[in-house]
Structures are given as structure tokens and as C-alpha cells.
């Protein structure tokens, strides 16, 4: 996609490139790519990074809170066990019959299977068997320039056929979604640490999958706004997206995993990434690097425990990325309390804007307009993205480790007040709801469910953090990008 395109031009390009899809698939595909492309247009060697603040013991909860979180985690876990092809390890993007696999949801599923082991919902053998099945699929699936391959240059397509593992919906070879796959695998390389045949093979194959990703190939040229950064994606017909990962968003982890995998351009790319940060002060005491949808403040924290470690930018600001995410979470609650757009339902216990499903234009009335899937968000009243009154439980749930004092009461309130109306079901919270038009989503989305269960577990036990922070690739990546202990 050479040259510069406006968001509208990109929308039309993607629309016509997907013209052969059925209406529902087209809506999902077009909305996702449009959001992706419009959102992101707006280190030195130190001592070893060992996060001394990592959680190693369970937190204190009331009996009622503990029971609620147990129930929420178990129901959410069942998404990743039921919406799964055990033979190849692929996990559905969403809970519909037609849904393809999402390589990001699959990456997130790997530590979620381990959570199931720790809670005695499945056996360790079941978790290791499905993880090995996934790795065998990844190693043996086609990596080529073919339009129906599973991946190329070590990267994987965003959507894959659940049975065959072939590319679906003319989607992009996704650098960020590949990073989430690698994140789950790096966790597994530490978690499956026994000497039995299955777990030894898991560790061997993880190294192969990690090492074959060609980050240099995915780097944009040394010109333009996105110079020297990792491109958002690639497809066989059009090549690389002209947009690269810059500014603060969920791809912080992408640069950590790339740097730890001996990406030669890591420091140059990361400096470009840092140069596009936007430090904002929406409310007194809540200054932070802004990114309106909360998922951008959550996903990297599924795996890396950023408490107490900072890169050069955060060192100068006197905080770390964990504190940054906490402030972003508190800003969203404060915004809901103020409710400047006067949506029904917003209050101190009903809040949370992030990328999620929505009621869509069929529900428009008067001057109120509603989106389908959109990257909703706010970094304060002067930085609002697609707020149409739609609230996603994953926005609060994925922030539980940052601000449990407001998240736990919010999640309990959402279930008690809206659960019987359609917000609660077999996999816990459905994706989103909108009280203004009395709309409740019927679908569950894999990546949004993952945020809830993973971050609850990190809050309660530190499980994912405690394993992955010992991984050499993660340690090396943090060191190369200049992360040091603050103390």
C-alpha cells in the first residue's frame, strides 16, 4: 500500500478488497482494519531486570469477592477450552459458528490453559498436550508468500481457518498478533519445565518458532513518519502497511520480544516509538502517556510485570508503565462519573471504554449515533474516541491489577445490575452492552475474555508474571531497551 492514504481512503480500500465476503464477515473485517489503521496514525545495557515487586502470594479478598472472581475466571476459562480445536490448538476469535481462529486469542490461550491447571479445572497433561499440538501445527503449517499460507517469515495471519489453519478473509500478516502468540509461548517455555518427553519437546519447538521470526524484514524504510519502525502488517498482494508501531499503545510488548530475539534495529525502532508519546494531564494527579482505549494499557501487562522498572522516558517522568496504566484506569472511571455526553448508566461502578462490539447504526436516534465494533476510549474529556455509551466489562476486568479498589466493585455491580439482562452467560461477561439503547451483545470475543482471566490471575497470584519474567528472551529484551529497576 504505497503512498499516504486518508482514513476514508483506507476504509474504501479495505471495503472493496473484502467485497466478496458475506455481510457479517465484511463488517467485522472492515471495522477491524479501519480501527487498526486510524488509531495509530494520530536502550542501554543495565543490570539484570528482575522485578522485585512481582506478586508471589495471593491477595486478601473478602469471601464474596473471592467466590465471585473464582466464578468469573472459571466461566471465562471455559471459552478457551470449548472454543478450541484441540487437534491444532487454535482458538476462535469469537463465539460464533462461523468464526475463524485468532492467532492473538490463541497466544493468550496458552497461559490461560496453565491457569486452568493451577485451579484444577484441567490436568497438566491436558494443557501440555494441547500446547504441543499447537506447536506442531505452527512448525508444520505453510510459511510462504502464498495467499492461503498460514504465515510468512515467521509471522502469522490474523485470522486462520479453525480446521485447516489457512489464512482467512484476506486478512493481514499481523506483527502484533504474532507478538501475542510469542508471548504465550515464552510463558510456556518457563511453565512447562519438567523433563518428561512432552514438555521437553514444547521447549524445543518454542525456540524454533521464536527464532524464525524475521523482525528486520518487517521494518519500514528510513523515511517518513513511521521510519525504522515495525510495520503493522503485510499481505501478499499489497506488501507492507505504510503504518508502523509508534506512540504508546499495546505494542510495547512487541518491541520487548523483538529486542530479546536479537532484532538488530531494536533500539532505533524503540526510540522512534518513544518519540511519538503524548503525555497528558486530564485530571489533577493523573498525568500519563495517553491512549484512549484501555486495551492499550493492558495487553503488554498480561506478560511483563512493569512494576518498579522503567525505560528512559518513564524514568524522566518518575513513574513506570504499571502506574501509567493505573492512572489511565482511574481517568476512565472519573470520565464516567462526569459523563460529559450524558449516556445512560455511566457512574462510578459502570464504566469502561475499550475496543469492543457495539449496537451499530440500526439503533441511531435523534443526534445519537452508534458504532458496531470500534476502539472506544477516553484519556479524559479532551481526548475521547468513539464514546457512544457502550461499556465493555473487559475494560475494567483487564485493569484489576492496576486498580482493584475500583475494578472489583465495578465487576460485581455489572453482574448484579445487568447480568440477568443479557450481560452474563456461560462464559462470564458477554463482550459489551449499551444501556442507552438497551443493547446487550450475544458474542464473547477471545481477546477480550483473555484480558479478564489473565489479569485477575496476575492480581491474585502473579502466575504469568512470575514465570515469564524469568524468561531469557524477555529479560534480554528489557535490558536492550534500557529498562532498569527504579530503586
C-alpha positions in Angstrom: 0.0 0.0 0.0 2.4 2.6 -1.2 1.9 6.3 -0.5 -0.2 8.1 2.0 -3.9 7.4 2.4 -6.5 9.2 4.5 -8.6 7.1 6.9 -11.5 7.4 4.4 -9.4 6.1 1.6 -8.1 3.2 3.7 -11.7 2.4 4.6 -12.7 2.3 0.9 -9.6 0.3 0.0 -10.4 -2.3 2.7 -14.1 -2.4 1.8 -13.6 -3.1 -1.8 -10.8 -5.6 -1.1 -13.3 -7.6 1.0 -16.2 -7.2 -1.4 -16.5 -11.0 -1.8 -17.1 -11.6 1.9 -20.6 -12.2 3.3 -22.1 -9.2 5.1 -21.3 -10.2 8.6 -17.7 -11.2 7.8 -17.3 -7.9 5.9 -18.5 -5.8 8.8 -16.0 -7.5 11.2 -13.1 -7.3 8.7 -13.6 -3.8 7.6 -14.3 -2.4 11.1 -11.2 -4.1 12.5 -8.8 -2.9 9.8 -10.2 0.6 9.8 -9.8 0.9 13.6 -6.3 -0.5 13.4 -5.1 1.9 10.7 -6.7 5.0 12.1 -5.8 4.6 15.7 -2.1 4.5 15.3 -1.8 7.5 12.9 -2.8 10.1 15.5 18.5 1.2 25.5 21.3 0.7 27.1 22.8 -2.3 29.0 22.0 -2.2 32.7 21.8 -4.6 35.5 19.6 -7.7 35.1 15.9 -6.9 35.1 14.5 -8.9 38.0 11.2 -7.3 39.1 11.5 -7.3 42.9 7.8 -6.2 43.1 6.4 -9.2 41.3 3.4 -10.7 43.1 4.3 -14.0 44.7 1.3 -14.5 47.1 -2.4 -14.4 47.0 -4.0 -11.1 47.8 -6.6 -10.7 50.6 -10.2 -10.7 49.4 -13.5 -11.0 51.2 -15.2 -14.4 50.9 -17.8 -12.8 48.5 -15.1 -11.3 46.3 -13.1 -14.5 46.2 -16.2 -16.5 45.2 -17.1 -14.0 42.5 -13.6 -13.9 41.0 -13.4 -17.7 41.1 -16.7 -18.0 39.2 -15.7 -15.3 36.7 -12.4 -16.9 36.0 -13.8 -20.4 35.6 -16.5 -19.3 33.2 -14.1 -17.2 31.2 -11.6 -20.1 31.1 -14.3 -22.3 29.5 -14.3 -20.1 26.4 -10.7 -21.1 25.8 -11.4 -24.8 26.4 -14.7 -25.1 24.5 -14.0 -22.7 21.6 -10.8 -24.7 20.8 -9.7 -27.1 18.1 -7.7 -29.5 20.3 -6.0 -31.1 17.3 -4.2 -27.9 16.3 -4.5 -25.7 19.3 -6.3 -22.9 17.5 -8.8 -20.8 19.4 -11.8 -19.0 17.9 -11.8 -15.2 17.5 -15.4 -15.0 18.8 -18.1 -17.4 20.0 -20.0 -17.9 16.7 -20.3 -20.9 14.5 -18.6 -19.1 11.5 -15.7 -17.6 13.5 -12.2 -18.3 12.3 -9.3 -18.7 14.8 -7.5 -15.6 16.0 -3.7 -16.0 16.4 -3.8 -13.5 19.2 -6.5 -15.3 21.1 -4.6 -18.5 20.6 -1.4 -16.9 22.1 -3.4 -15.6 25.0 -4.9 -19.1 25.5 -1.6 -20.7 26.3 -1.2 -19.1 29.8 -5.0 -19.5 30.3 -4.6 -23.2 29.9 -2.0 -23.0 32.7 -4.4 -21.1 34.8 -6.8 -24.0 34.4 -4.1 -26.3 35.6 -3.4 -24.2 38.7 -7.2 -24.1 39.5 -7.6 -27.9 38.9 -10.0 -27.3 36.0 -7.9 -29.4 33.7 -4.8 -31.5 34.2 -1.3 -30.5 33.5 -1.2 -33.3 30.9 -4.2 -31.8 29.1 -2.6 -28.4 29.0 0.8 -29.7 27.8 -0.8 -31.9 25.2 -2.8 -29.1 23.6 0.2 -26.8 23.8 2.3 -29.4 21.9 -0.4 -29.8 19.4 -0.4 -26.1 18.7 3.4 -26.1 18.4 3.3 -29.0 15.9 0.8 -27.1 13.9 2.9 -23.9 13.9 6.0 -25.7 12.9 4.4 -27.8 10.1 2.0 -25.2 8.7 2.9 -23.4 5.5 5.1 -20.4 5.7 5.3 -18.8 2.3 4.1 -16.0 0.1 1.0 -17.9 -0.9 -2.3 -16.2 -0.3 -3.5 -19.3 1.5 -0.5 -19.9 3.7 -0.6 -19.8 7.5 2.2 -17.3 7.7 5.4 -16.0 6.2 8.9 -15.1 7.6 7.8 -16.5 11.0 4.8 -14.2 11.3 1.2 -15.4 11.2 -2.0 -14.2 9.7 -4.5 -12.5 12.0 -7.4 -15.0 11.1 -6.9 -18.7 10.3 -9.4 -21.4 9.4 -10.1 -23.3 12.6 -9.7 -26.7 10.9 -7.1 -26.2 8.2 -5.1 -23.3 9.7 -5.1 -21.5 6.3 -5.4 -17.7 6.0 -9.0 -16.4 6.2 -10.8 -13.3 5.0 -7.9 -11.8 3.1 -6.5 -10.7 6.4 -3.1 -9.2 7.1 0.1 -11.0 8.3 0.0 -9.4 11.7 3.1 -8.3 13.6 1.3 -7.5 16.8 -0.8 -10.7 16.8 2.3 -12.7 16.2 3.9 -11.0 19.2 0.9 -12.2 21.3 1.4 -15.7 20.1 5.1 -15.5 21.0 4.2 -14.1 24.4 2.1 -17.1 25.2 4.9 -19.4 24.0 7.6 -17.7 26.0 5.4 -18.2 29.1 5.0 -21.8 28.2 8.8 -22.2 27.8 9.1 -21.4 31.5 5.9 -23.0 32.8 6.4 -26.4 31.2 9.7 -27.0 32.9 9.7 -30.8 33.6 11.8 -33.4 31.9 9.1 -35.5 30.5 9.0 -36.1 26.7 6.1 -33.7 26.0 7.4 -30.7 28.0 11.0 -31.1 26.7 9.5 -31.1 23.1 7.4 -28.0 23.9 10.5 -26.1 25.0 12.5 -27.2 21.9 9.7 -26.1 19.5 9.2 -22.8 21.2 12.8 -21.8 20.5 12.3 -22.7 16.8 9.1 -20.7 16.5 10.7 -17.7 18.3 13.9 -17.7 16.4 12.4 -17.8 12.9 10.5 -14.5 13.2 12.3 -12.0 10.9 11.8 -8.7 12.5 14.2 -7.0 10.2 12.1 -8.0 7.2 9.1 -6.3 8.8 10.9 -3.0 9.4 9.8 0.1 7.5 12.3 2.2 5.5 14.4 5.0 6.9 11.9 7.7 5.7 8.6 9.2 6.7 6.7 9.5 9.9 7.0 5.7 10.7 10.6 5.3 9.6 12.6 2.4 11.1 9.5 1.1 13.0 8.0 -2.4 12.7 5.1 -2.3 10.2 1.6 -3.1 11.3 1.3 -5.9 8.8 1.8 -7.3 5.3 -0.3 -9.1 2.7 0.7 -10.9 -0.5 -1.0 -8.6 -2.9 -0.1 -5.2 -1.4 3.0 -5.7 0.7 3.6 -3.9 3.9 1.3 -1.4 5.6 2.9 2.1 5.5 1.9 2.4 9.1 4.3 1.4 11.8 4.1 0.8 15.6 4.8 4.2 17.1 3.4 6.1 20.0 2.1 4.5 23.1 -0.3 1.5 22.6 -0.5 -2.2 23.2 2.6 -2.9 21.1 5.0 -2.1 23.8 5.5 -5.8 24.2 6.2 -6.2 20.5 9.4 -4.3 20.9 10.4 -6.2 24.0 10.0 -9.6 22.3 11.7 -8.3 19.2 14.7 -6.9 21.1 15.0 -10.1 23.1 15.1 -12.0 19.8 18.2 -10.2 18.6 16.4 -7.7 16.4 19.3 -5.5 15.2 17.1 -2.4 14.7 15.5 -2.7 18.2 16.9 0.5 19.7 16.4 2.6 16.7 12.8 1.4 16.3 12.1 1.8 20.0 13.4 5.4 20.1 11.0 6.1 17.2 8.2 4.5 19.2 9.0 6.7 22.3 9.3 9.9 20.2 5.6 9.8 19.4 4.3 9.5 23.0 1.6 12.0 24.2 1.9 13.0 27.8 -1.4 14.4 29.0 -2.9 15.7 32.3 -6.7 15.2 32.1 -7.2 15.4 35.8 -5.1 16.6 38.7 -2.6 13.9 39.8 -3.5 11.6 36.8 -0.8 12.7 34.3 0.1 9.8 32.0 1.1 8.7 28.5 -2.3 8.8 26.8 -4.0 6.1 24.7 -7.8 6.3 24.9 -8.9 2.6 24.7 -7.9 0.7 27.8 -6.7 -2.4 25.9 -3.6 -0.4 25.0 -2.8 0.0 28.7 -3.4 -3.7 29.5 -2.1 -6.2 26.9 1.6 -5.8 27.4 1.0 -6.2 31.1 -0.6 -9.6 30.6 3.0 -10.9 30.4 5.5 -8.3 31.6 5.4 -7.1 35.2 6.3 -3.4 34.8 6.1 -2.5 38.4 9.3 -1.0 39.5 11.1 -1.0 36.1 11.3 1.9 33.7 12.7 2.8 30.4 14.4 6.2 29.8 11.1 8.0 29.1 9.3 6.8 32.2 12.4 7.4 34.4 12.2 11.0 33.4 8.5 11.1 34.3 9.2 9.5 37.6 6.7 6.6 37.2 6.6 3.2 35.5 4.2 1.7 33.0 2.2 -0.1 35.7 1.5 3.3 37.4 0.7 4.7 33.9 -1.9 2.1 33.4 -3.4 2.7 36.8 -3.8 6.3 36.1 -5.4 5.6 32.7 -7.9 3.3 34.5 -8.7 6.0 37.2 -9.2 8.5 34.4 -11.9 6.3 32.8 -13.8 6.0 36.0 -13.7 9.7 36.6 -14.8 10.4 33.0 -17.8 8.1 33.5 -18.8 9.9 36.7 -18.7 13.2 34.9 -20.4 11.6 31.9 -20.0 14.7 29.6 -22.0 13.1 26.7 -24.9 12.2 29.1 -25.1 8.5 28.3 -27.5 6.4 30.4 -25.9 4.2 33.0 -22.4 5.8 33.4 -21.4 6.1 37.0 -18.6 5.2 39.5 -19.5 1.5 39.2 -20.4 1.4 35.5 -17.6 2.4 33.3 -15.0 1.1 30.8 -14.2 2.1 27.3 -12.1 -0.1 25.0 -12.2 -1.9 21.7 -15.4 -3.9 21.6 -18.6 -4.7 19.8 -21.4 -2.2 19.8 -25.1 -1.7 18.9 -24.5 -0.2 15.4 -26.3 2.3 13.3 -29.6 0.4 13.4 -30.0 1.9 16.9 -29.4 5.5 15.9 -31.9 8.1 17.1 -32.1 11.9 17.2 -28.5 13.0 17.1 -27.2 9.8 18.8 -25.1 7.6 16.6 -23.8 4.2 17.5 -20.9 2.1 16.1 -20.5 -1.6 15.6 -17.0 -2.8 16.6 -15.0 0.2 17.5 -11.9 1.2 19.5 -13.9 3.2 22.1 -11.8 5.1 24.7 -11.0 8.2 26.7 -7.9 9.7 28.2 -10.1 12.5 29.7 -12.7 14.8 28.4 -10.4 16.3 25.8 -9.3 13.0 24.3 -12.3 10.8 23.6 -12.5 8.1 20.9 -15.9 6.8 19.7 -17.7 7.1 23.0 -21.3 6.0 22.1 -22.4 4.8 25.5 -21.1 1.3 25.0 -19.4 -0.3 28.0 -17.2 -3.4 27.9 -16.6 -5.4 31.0 -13.1 -6.3 29.7 -12.1 -2.7 30.1 -12.5 -2.9 33.9 -11.6 -6.5 34.2 -8.3 -6.1 32.4 -7.3 -3.4 34.8 -7.9 -5.2 38.0 -4.2 -5.5 38.9 -3.8 -1.7 38.5 -6.8 -0.5 40.5 -8.5 -3.4 42.3 -10.2 -1.0 44.7 -12.5 0.3 41.9 -12.4 -2.7 39.5 -13.7 -5.4 41.8 -16.8 -3.4 42.9 -17.4 -2.4 39.3 -17.3 -6.0 38.0 -19.6 -7.1 40.8 -22.0 -4.3 40.1 -22.1 -5.1 36.4 -23.1 -8.7 37.1 -25.7 -7.8 39.7 -27.2 -4.9 37.8 -27.0 -6.0 34.2 -26.2 -9.8 34.3 -29.8 -11.1 34.1 -30.5 -8.6 31.3 -28.0 -10.3 29.0 -24.5 -9.3 30.2 -23.8 -12.6 31.9 -23.8 -16.1 30.4 -21.9 -19.3 30.0 -18.5 -17.7 29.5 -19.0 -14.9 32.1 -19.5 -11.4 30.8 -20.5 -11.1 27.2 -18.4 -8.6 25.2 -20.3 -5.3 25.7 -23.6 -3.6 26.4 -25.2 -0.2 25.9 -27.8 0.9 28.5 -28.8 3.9 26.4 -30.4 1.7 23.7 -30.9 -1.4 26.0 -28.5 -3.4 23.8 -26.6 -6.5 25.0 -24.0 -8.3 23.0 -24.6 -12.0 22.4 -21.0 -12.8 21.5 -17.9 -13.4 23.5 -14.6 -12.2 22.0 -11.4 -14.2 22.7 -9.0 -11.4 23.2 -11.5 -9.5 25.5 -12.2 -12.6 27.5 -8.4 -13.2 27.9 -7.9 -9.8 29.5 -10.3 -10.6 32.2 -9.0 -14.0 33.3 -5.3 -13.3 32.8 -5.2 -10.1 34.7 -7.4 -11.5 37.5 -4.8 -14.3 37.9 -1.9 -11.9 37.8 -3.6 -9.8 40.5 -4.3 -12.8 42.7 -1.2 -14.9 42.3 1.2 -13.3 39.8 1.2 -16.5 37.9 2.0 -15.3 34.4 4.4 -12.5 35.6 6.3 -14.9 37.8 7.1 -17.3 35.0 7.7 -15.0 32.1 9.8 -12.6 33.9 12.4 -15.4 34.3 12.5 -15.9 30.5 15.8 -15.1 28.9 14.2 -13.5 25.8 12.1 -11.2 27.9 15.0 -10.3 30.2 17.2 -9.6 27.2 14.6 -7.5 25.5 14.0 -5.3 28.6 17.7 -4.8 29.0 18.3 -3.9 25.4 15.5 -1.3 25.5 17.0 0.3 28.6 14.7 -0.8 31.3 16.2 -0.6 34.8 15.0 -1.0 38.3 13.8 2.3 39.6 15.3 1.7 43.1 
